[in-house]
Amino acid sequence: MDRGDGHEGTPEFSIVCPIKDEADLIPITLPSFYSVNPYEVLLCLDKPAPEEVIKAIHKVARICGAERITRIIEVERRDDFAFHQAWVRRCGFSKAKCDIILTTDIDIILDPKIRNYLHLIDDEVKLVSFSKFSYPIDFRKCTAWLVQKVYYHNSFTGLYAFSKKAWLETEDEESLKKIPRGEDTHLHEYLTKKYKAKFIAGIKNIVLRPKESSRYQFLMGWNRWKIRKTSVPRILLSTFLYFRPFLLAGYLKARLYEYAGD
């Protein structure tokens, strides 16, 4: 894990972000995408894209003087993907012009310092993920912050940069199609079978929608087994430390489902 102040020798990079219908968030978060000085910003929407979302994107890009680097990608649905966002995001990855891709969500305000760490992607390290902070602050994020302060470790979040070449080399699309959530974890797990990854703590990227539904926790637990094969002690620690009861339920159901099929 890197806790330094970064580096100014930043390589060119693309930003990829899926958007559904969050026209209200675009004026708040999209300017922060431009503030990190990317080569291009790819915004991936379902086809046909909502008119109010298109208008909001064009307005913000014009105000920020970023029309030239803004690309809107309309994505047709594929029924063979259980998790639609996995397909939407990968359409953006495929169309990105740079090898280094920073992928984010439309509810995140990016810290400009994030660009100072993209040089860490090299011959050995092919993925770098970054800490996130919730607004308004909630119990789970406070707990995560305290844990990271006490026990420094390589974590992973859904805000990350990676090498496009390494992703294409390591992606298992057939298994990706089957997962109901956790497409970012899937990419991380397959890429790190061959390459190293780093986690950068202390970067103040702000998440504007911190609430977790019971379904979100359940699918998180499901993927902890189906993708990561997380051990029982670790899942119990996460369940009680972050007060996620449905995380344990999803994990146990995934294990029982797999054993029943054997």
N, C-alpha and C positions, 0 to 999 in steps of 0.2 A: 504494500500500500504506500502511496506517495502522499506526503503531507507538506510538501514544499510550496514554493510560490510560483511554480510553473516555469515556462520558458517562452521567449518571444519568437523563436524561429518556427513559426507555425506553418505547416504545409497546407496546400489548398485542400478544401473539403466541401462536401455537399451536405446539406441538411435535408432530412426526409421526415415528414410529419403527416400522419393520417388525420383527416377531419371528417366528422359526420354531419352535424348540423349546428355546431357551436358558434354561430355568428356573433354572439355576444362576447365570447372570449377572444376573438381574433384581434380587436383593437388593443387588448391588454397584453397579449403574449407575443403576437407576431413581430412587433418592433424589437423585442429582445432577440429574436432569431437573427434579424438583420444586424444587430449591434455586435455580434461576434464575428462579423465580416466573413461570411462564407462565400465560396465561389458561386453557389446557387442554392435556392431554397425550393424544394419540391413538395408541394402540398397535394396529397392524394385523397380524392373524394370519390364516393360512389357515383356511378353514371346512371341517370343524369344528375349533375351536381345541383344542389339547392341554389336558387337564384340569389337569395339573400347572403349566402356564404360567398359566392363569387363576387358580389358587389363589395362585401366587407374586405375581402382579400385585395381587390383592385384599389380600393380607397386607401388602405393602410400602405400598400406597396408604393402608391403615388406620393403619399405624404412623406414616406421615408426615403424617397428617391431610389427605390429598389425594384422598379418594374422590370428592368433588364434581367435581373437575376432570379425573378420569381417565375416558377413553372407550375401550372395547375395540371395534375394528372387525373383524368377521369377513368375509373376502374369498373369494369363489368364484373358482376358477381359470378363466382365459380362454385357450383354445387358440391364439388369434390373436396372443398375445404370446410372442415367442421367449424373453424374459427375464421370468420370472414376477414377480420383485421389482419390476420397473418398473411393473407393473400394481398390485401390492399397495401400493406407496408412493403412487401417484397416487390410489388410492381414499381414502387418508388426506388427501392434499392437497385433494381435492374436497369432503370433509366438514368440513374445518377452518373454523372460524367467523371467524378473524382473517385480514386480508389478509397480514400478515407471518407466514411459516411458517419455523420452524427445524427442519430435518430432520437426524436423527442415526441412529446404529445402536446396538443393544443392547449392543455390546461397548465402548462409549465412556463414560468418566466425564467429564461436562462440567465445565469450569472456570466457576465462578459469574460471572467477569468477562465471559463471552461476551455477556450481556444488555446490557452497557454500550455495545455497538457496533451494536445493532439500529436505532438512530436514524439510522444512515448510509443506510438505505434511504429514498430520497426520490424526487423527480420524475425525476432522471437516473440515479441508482444503484438498481438493482433486485435486486442479488444481492451478498451478502457471504459469503465463505468464511473458514474459520478453520484455523489450524495444529493439528496433532495430534502427539502424542508416544507412542511405543510403550513398553509395559512387558511383559516385560523389554526393555530397550533393545537394538536390533539395528544391524547395520552400515549398512543403508540409511538409517535414520532419522538416524543420526549424520552421514552424508554429506549428507543433505538439509538438516539444521540448519546445517552448515558452509557449504554453498552459499548458503543464505539469508542468512547473516551476511556473506559476502563479496560476494554479488551480489544486492542487493535487487530483487525483481521481483514482479509480480502473478502469483501461482500460483493453483491451485484444488485443493481437496480435497472429499471426499464429505461433509464437515460444513459445512453452509451454511444461510443464511437468505435468503429471497427474497420478492418480492411475488407473491401469488396472482394478482392481476389481470394482471401482466406475464407470468406463466407461461401463463395461459389464452390470452393474446393471441398468444404466440409459439410455443407447442408444436406440433410436427408429429407427430401421433400415428401416422400411417401409417409414417413412417420409424422412429419409436420401436419399433413392434411388431417390426421386423426385426432389431434388434441383439441379440446374445447376451449382452452385458454392457455396463456403462458408461452406465447410464441417467442418472446424475448428470451425466456429461460431456455427454450429449445435451442435457439441459435447459440447462446452462451455455452451450453453443455456440449454441443457437437463441435464447436470451434475450439474449445479448450481441451478436447481430447488430443489435439495435435499442437496447439500453440498456447502461449501464456496469456494471462489477462491481468489487469491491474484495476484496483479500486481507488478512487480519489475522494478522500473525506474532506469535509470542511468547505466544499464549494456550495454557495448559497443559491441553489436553484429552487424556486418556490413553486409548490404544487397548490393550485387553487381549489381542487376538489378532493380533499383528503379522506372523505368518508368511505368506509368499506361496508358493503352489503354482506349479508350472510352467504349469498350465492358466490360472491367474489372470494370470500374466505374458503368456502367449500371447494371451489375449483383450484384455488391455490394449493390446498392440501392434496387434492387429487393429483396435481402435477408434481408435487414434491415426491410422490412415489413413482408415478408413471414416467417422469422425465429424469429426475435426479436420483431416485432410489435412496432418499434420505432415511437415515436410521431412526428407529423408534425414540431413543433418548433425545435426539436433536429435535424431532417433531414435538415431543412433549415439552421441551424447553421453550420452543417458539410459541406453543399454544398458551402456556401459562405466563410466560414473560410478557408477551404482547396482548394477552387476553383475547385470543382468537379461537373460541370454542368450535366453530365450524371448520377451522383448519384441520383439526384432529378428525372430525367426522368425515371430511373429504378424503383424507389420507387413509383412514381405516377402510372406507368403502372401496377405494382403489385397490388396496391390497387384497381384500376379501374377494373382490370381483376377479382379480387376476388368478388367485388360488382356486376359485370355483371353476375357472376355465381350464385349469391344468388337468 
